């Protein structure tokens, strides 16, 4: 019924409770989840989850905020993306939130990493899972530069397929949502949507068409109200669906069906290859 499009079951606080989490998912009618990779060092753990459980899938990528670990090359991403049950590239993107004493100019390494992921997505024709925080202008600009979106050569396949994907855990403005939609991307909402302070984000959720909406937990983080402050898990993604249903005046079942269908449409080529 429900699909959690973004979770981190490989993180210790969830992996140590995996049997309980999988049972809770079943009880909450959360039928599928996408396990997101944030480092190359973590990939084998993420992949093993997808390999061992038929209702879990994996991505490959290095989070933009990760420093001091293995830097991904294009070949690193392509080799891992070729494995069965790897259905996306990311999470990737830009994050300028914790600059500290650095300037945006100092983050060139992050922008180059993002470009590498976009190229991997095009060459594999896998969706990108995009993270952006305090960096939306550059996130969109580089996606336009590298993504081949609307490009005749991209449509012909000479540079790979045009970029597609999802802006995950969306917290940006209406203007950024509109730009992402114009590029053909989906937008995913997390438990933040239920927070009392998220009135502006609920306006964005009202604007985003249901047929371009995904839901996620980003667990173990960002547990939705009424579980805020606790460890999040995919079993709580129905609370995000309930909030979207309330915003749009729909039944929760309608949101569950639509967002699961959207997941199939976005990741369907890779899902079909694994069936």
N, C-alpha and C positions, 0 to 999 in steps of 0.2 A: 504493500500500500504506500508506504513512505520510502523515500530514498535520501540518505545523507550524502550529499555530493562532496563533502570535505571533512575528513576527520584524521586524527593522528593516533591510531591504535598501536603504533609501534613505540610511542612514548612510554616510559616505565610505569607511570601511574595508571595507565590503561592496560598495557600488556600484562602486567602482573595480575589483573582481574579479568582476563579475557573470557574465560568460560561464563562468568557472571554477566559480563557485558553482552555477550552473544545471546544469552538467555533473555536478558532485559530487552534487547532489540526485538526478539521474536514476540515477546509479550506486548510490546508497544506497536507491533505491526510495521516495524522498520525492516523492510525486506532486503535492502542493499545498502552498501556504503563504499565510498571511494577513499582508500587509504593514501594519504599524501606524503610524498618523500620531501625532506628538507635538506638532506646532505647526501653525498655519495657514500659516506661511511654508514649511513642508516639504510641505504637502499635494500640490502639483502634482507633485513628484518621486515621492511615494508613488503617486499616481494614475497617473502615466505607467507605472510598473512593471506595474500591473494592466492597463492599457490595452494594453501591448505584449506581454504574456505570458499565454496562456490558462489557465495553471495557477497564476497569482497573483491575489490579490484585495486590496482596500484598505479601510481604515477612515478616518474623519475624527474628529479630536479634538485636544485640547490637554492634555498631561500635567499632572497636578496640581503637579509640582515646577518647572514652567516659569514664569519671571518675566521681565519686561522686554521681552516680545514682544507681538504682537497678541492682545488678549483676545477670546475667541470670543463672539459674540452668538448667540442662538437662530437668527436668520436665516442667519448664517454657516454654522452646522452643517447646517441644513435644505437650503440651496442646494447644498452640496457632497455631502450624502448622497443627493441626487436623481440623481446621475450613475450611469451603468451601472458595475457592478463595485465599487461601494462598498457593503459588506455589514455594516458595524458602526459604532457610535459609540464613540469612545475612541482612545487610552486615556484614561480619566478616573478620578476617585476622589479620595482624600485621602492626603497624605504629611506626617506630622509628624516625620519622622526627623531632618531638618536644621533644627530651629527656631532654633538659635543663641541669640541674646538675646531672641527673640520668645516669646510665650506662645501657647497654643492659641487664645485669644481673638483674637489678632492674625491668625489664619488665616481670618477670615471670608470674605475674597476667594476663597480656595480652595474653601470650602464652597459659595459662590454659583456658582462655575464648575462644580462638580460637579452642582449642581441644574440648571443650564442643559443639561448633557449628558443628564441623566436625562429632562428634558422633550423634548429632541430625539429621544431613543430612543423615547419613547412616541408622539410624533407621526409618526415615520417607521415605527414598528414594526420597528426594527432592534435587534439585541442590543447591550448595553453590554459594553465591555471594561474591567473594573474593576481598578484598581491601588489597593492599600491597604498602607500601611506605618506602623506605630506609630499607627494611627488607626482601628482596626477598629470600635470602638464607634460613632464618628460616621459612618463609612462605611455601616454597617448601618442606623443610625437614620435617616439622610437618605434612604437607599434605600427604607425603609419609608414615610417621610412622602411622598416624591415619586413613588414607583413605581406607586401604584395597584394593588398586588398584592392580589388578593382583593377588590378594590372592585367593588361592583355597577355604579357609574357607569363604571369603567374597562372592565368587561366589556361594557357597552353601547356603548362607543366614544366617549362624549361628551368624555372627557379624553385620548383616545388609548388605545392598547393598554397593558396592564400591562407593567411592565419585565421584561425577561429578559436573560440574558447569561452572562458568565463572570467569575469571579475569577481573574485571570491570575497566573502565577508565584507560586503560593500558598506562603506561608511562615508562615501564622498558626496559631493553636491549633486543637485539636479542636473546641472550643466555637464558634469562628468558622466552621469548616467546616460544622458542623451547622446553624448559623444560615443560612449561604449556601444550603445544600441545602434547608432548610425554605422559603426564599424562591423556590425553583425554579431556582436558578442552577447552572451547571456550575462545576467546579473544574479548573484547568489546572496541571499540574506541569512544572517546568523541570529543567535540569541540576542545580540545587541538590539535587534528590532523591538524586543519586549521591554527594554529598559525605560524607566520613567524619563530619562534625559534625552531619549531618541526621537522626539517629536518630528524634527526635520527629516530624519531618516524614514519615518513612517510616511511622510509626504512623498518621498522618493519612491517608496514601495507602492504607494497608490498610483504613481505615474507609470512605473515599469509594467508593460503588458504581461499578463499572466503567462502567455506563451513564450516569454523570454526570461522567466523567473525560475531560479533554482533555490533550494533550501539546504542548509548545512548546520553543523554544530561547531566546526573548528575545534572540536574536543581534543584535549581535556580542558580547553579554555572556554570562557564566555557562556557559562550555563544560563539558560533563559530563566526569566521570572516564571514560576515561583521558586526556582532552584538556584537563583543567583548566589554566587559565593561558594558553591559546591563544585566538585569535580564534574565536568560535563562528559557526556557520552552520546553515541548515536541514538540511544533510546529516547533522548530528549528532543530530537528534531521535530516531533509532532507539535511541540509548543511554538516553534517558529511558524509552522503551517497554520496553527490556530490564529496567530497574530495576523498573518497575511489574509486569512479568511475574514477576520473582523474588519480589517482595513478596507477590503474590497467588497464586503457584503456578500460573501460566498459561504458555502458549506465547506467544512474542513476536508471532506472527501473530494470536493472539486479541486482544491489546492493540491492535495496528495496526488490525485490522478494526473493533473496537469504538470506538476513539477517532476514527477517520475517519467512522464512522457517526454518532457524536455531533456531530461538526462539521457534517455534513449536516443533522442534526435542528435544531441551534441556528441555523445560518445559511441553512438550506435555502430559505426563502421568497425571500431575495435572490439566492441562487445560481440558483434556478429562473427568476427574472426575467431573468437574464443568459444563460440557455441558449437 
